[in-house]
Structures are given as C-alpha cells and as structure tokens.
Amino acid sequence: MLGLTDTHNVAFKLKSLDLKYIIYHMINIAIVDDEPEFASLLENSLLEYFQEERLKKEVPFHIDVYPSAILFLEKCSGYNIIFMDIDLPIINGLTASKELREKNENAILIYCTNYARFAIDGYQYNASDYLVKPVNKQHLKMTMDKAVESIESMKKSSITISVDKSKKIVKLDDIEFVEVKGKLLYFHLTKNRVFVERRALKEVSQELDGARFVRCNHCYLVNVDYVKEFDEDNVVLTSGAILAMSRNKKKEFQEKVAVYLGSRFLV
C-alpha cells in the first residue's frame, strides 16, 4: 500500500555523472493517483523507460507518487512531468490542475484516465497528452520521448532558481533584469514577479545568454530585449524601471547592445 508519498530516486546511482550534470539534467516526475496498483505499474513502466534511455545517454530522474491531489499540491512547484489521475477523491484532477498552473506554469501535464472523453476538459490547463488506463507501453514511450525532448529544449532557454525550498524553472524571455543586493540575487520578471535566491551573480551569468544579458554596472545584469533606451547615466526598461549606468561598464554595455541588436537582423 502506498504511503503519503513513495519515492524512487536514481540520480545518485549514476556515478559516472558529476553533480552539476545531475542538477541541470534532473527530470522530476510526480504520479498523482489514488489507485495503488495502477500507480505502481506506471512507476515501473517509467523505470523501464529510463533504463532503456540509459543505453543512449544517462538521464537522471526522480519519481514521487501521491495518492491524493491535496498532498501533491503542497509540493507541486518543483516537478517537470506530472501524471495526473482525473477521478481523485476530495479534489479531482481537473481542479488540481487549475491550482497547479498557478504554481507551476511550465510542467508537462499528462492525464491518466479510464475514459478518454474525460481528458478533453483538461486541455484548458495546457495538458500535453493523456493516457487511457491501462497504459499502453508504446503510447507511454512516445509520450515520454516527447516530454523529455521538450524539457531538454526548455532547459536550454531557461534557468532554474531555488525559491522557498523548491525549484522554479524560469524562461530567459521572462527575465527583465537581475539585481544584486548583498549575497542575494533578485530576479525581476515580467508581470511584476520577483524571485530571490542566495547565489553569486558570476555563477548565474554563466547560465544566461551572454549575448542577451549584459551588465550596466556591478549590481545589474540586464536583458537587452527589455531595454527601451539608455544614456550615459541610466538604462530605461520597457517596464519603466530605471537602472544606473556605471562609468566602467558604459562602453562595454553599448558595444554588446549594438552587437546583439545587429545580430538579430542578420540573415
């Protein structure tokens, strides 16, 4: 019988991989289903899938199983792939999906259901696919191939930020600028969102697009896509934010902005 959460973690069994590789490529999966037998079968099928994938390349992954949406929603923000049963007690899968999207916009959501027609309503919550019980392994493989490819593509154009003991995957397109305050980084995002993380700006700079993100002084790393105008003293963003321009960074900033903007018009 499943407990509150059953966990399967193979990340640290991949001894040939270094920690940075594991953290960057880790795929976190949640199975939310109140049928222990089905949840166990799905988990084992996923284990088989990743074992087969290891013949091609090492893919670190982590699987958690939740017997209810209530338990899942407490920790839903850190998952990359979510297998959601629709017919759940107390809070059904569709209601849970709505709350999920408020906390985790980017997760790949896959419905598991006895009746395909029930999954149609779930597409309003940006579901990627659905699986009809019992799960066909070939269909599962096709679904997982698509999901893993999507995650890898997303990670190349995103950054992972630690927020309140959870991991947030943030698209680079959504970052307007990064601000340094002491030992903390403030990620200023679109829609007036701000995430705070204890981390060095130098480390983050290496993960961001070096052509698009440019320093205008030692405190700010700016996404050039959001620059409205700048002069010798300030950089004005499309959001209205005004960032001070450092005398030492002015020339480098101007040159990088010119190169980046110019490259966008090259054929």
Residue pairs with C-beta under 8 A, 6 or more apart in sequence:
1 36
2 36
2 39
2 40
2 65
2 67
4 66
4 67
4 71
5 64
5 65
5 66
5 71
6 39
6 43
6 64
6 65
7 62
7 63
7 64
7 65
8 43
8 47
8 62
8 63
9 62
9 63
10 50
10 60
10 61
10 62
11 22
11 26
11 60
11 61
11 62
12 22
14 22
14 58
14 60
16 58
17 58
17 60
21 58
21 60
22 60
23 160
24 155
24 160
25 59
25 60
25 152
25 155
26 60
26 61
26 62
27 59
27 60
27 61
27 62
27 80
27 81
27 148
27 151
28 61
28 62
28 64
28 78
28 79
28 80
28 81
28 167
29 46
29 61
29 62
29 63
29 64
29 79
29 80
29 81
29 82
29 83
30 63
30 64
30 65
30 66
30 72
30 76
30 79
30 81
30 82
30 83
31 39
31 42
31 43
31 63
31 64
31 65
31 66
31 83
32 66
32 68
32 69
32 72
32 82
32 83
32 84
32 85
32 88
32 93
32 96
33 39
33 42
33 65
33 66
33 67
33 83
33 84
33 85
33 88
33 112
34 67
34 68
34 85
34 88
34 89
35 85
36 67
38 85
38 112
38 133
38 134
39 65
39 67
41 134
41 135
42 83
42 112
42 135
42 140
43 63
43 65
45 135
45 137
45 140
46 61
46 63
46 140
46 144
47 63
48 137
49 140
49 141
49 144
50 59
50 61
53 59
53 148
59 148
64 75
64 79
66 72
68 88
68 89
68 90
68 91
69 84
69 88
69 90
69 91
69 92
69 93
69 95
69 96
70 90
70 91
72 96
73 91
73 96
73 99
73 100
73 103
75 166
76 82
76 99
76 100
76 103
76 104
76 107
77 103
77 104
77 163
77 166
77 167
77 168
78 104
78 166
78 167
79 104
79 107
80 107
80 108
80 147
80 151
80 169
81 107
81 108
81 110
81 144
81 147
81 151
82 100
82 107
82 108
82 109
82 110
83 110
83 111
83 112
83 131
84 93
84 96
84 97
84 100
84 109
84 110
84 111
84 112
84 122
85 93
85 111
85 112
85 113
86 92
86 93
86 94
86 111
86 112
86 113
86 118
86 119
86 122
87 93
87 113
87 114
87 118
88 96
93 111
93 113
93 122
94 121
94 122
94 125
97 109
97 122
97 125
97 127
98 125
100 107
100 109
100 125
101 125
101 126
106 154
106 158
106 169
106 171
108 128
108 147
108 150
108 151
109 122
109 125
109 126
109 127
109 128
110 127
110 128
110 129
110 130
110 131
110 143
110 147
111 118
111 119
111 122
111 127
111 129
111 130
111 131
112 130
112 131
112 133
112 135
113 119
113 130
113 131
113 132
113 133
114 132
114 133
115 132
116 130
116 132
119 127
119 130
122 130
128 143
128 146
128 147
128 150
129 143
129 146
129 147
131 139
131 140
131 143
154 169
154 171
155 169
157 171
157 172
157 173
158 169
158 170
158 171
158 172
159 169
159 170
159 172
159 175
159 204
159 207
159 208
160 167
160 168
160 169
160 170
161 167
161 168
161 170
161 187
161 195
161 197
162 168
162 197
162 198
162 199
163 195
163 196
163 197
168 195
170 187
170 189
170 195
172 208
172 209
172 212
172 213
172 223
173 225
174 189
174 190
174 193
175 187
175 188
175 189
175 208
175 213
175 223
176 188
176 189
176 190
176 222
176 223
176 226
176 237
176 239
176 241
177 188
177 220
177 221
177 222
177 223
177 226
177 237
177 241
177 243
178 185
178 186
178 187
178 188
178 201
178 204
178 208
178 213
178 220
178 221
179 185
179 186
179 188
179 219
179 220
180 186
180 201
180 218
180 219
180 220
181 219
183 198
184 196
184 197
184 198
185 196
185 197
185 198
185 199
185 201
185 204
186 194
186 195
186 196
187 194
187 195
187 196
187 197
188 194
188 241
189 195
190 239
201 221
204 221
205 213
205 221
208 221
211 256
211 259
211 260
211 263
212 223
212 224
212 225
212 260
213 221
213 222
213 223
213 224
214 221
214 222
214 224
214 252
214 253
214 256
214 257
214 260
215 221
215 222
215 246
215 249
215 252
215 253
216 222
216 230
216 235
216 243
216 244
216 245
216 246
216 249
216 250
216 253
217 243
217 244
217 245
217 246
217 248
217 249
218 246
218 249
219 244
220 235
220 243
220 244
222 235
222 237
222 243
224 256
224 257
224 260
224 261
226 237
226 238
226 239
227 235
227 236
227 237
227 238
227 257
228 236
228 237
228 238
229 236
230 236
230 245
230 253
230 254
230 257
231 245
232 245
232 250
233 244
233 245
234 242
234 243
234 244
234 245
235 242
235 243
235 244
235 245
235 253
236 242
236 243
237 243
245 253
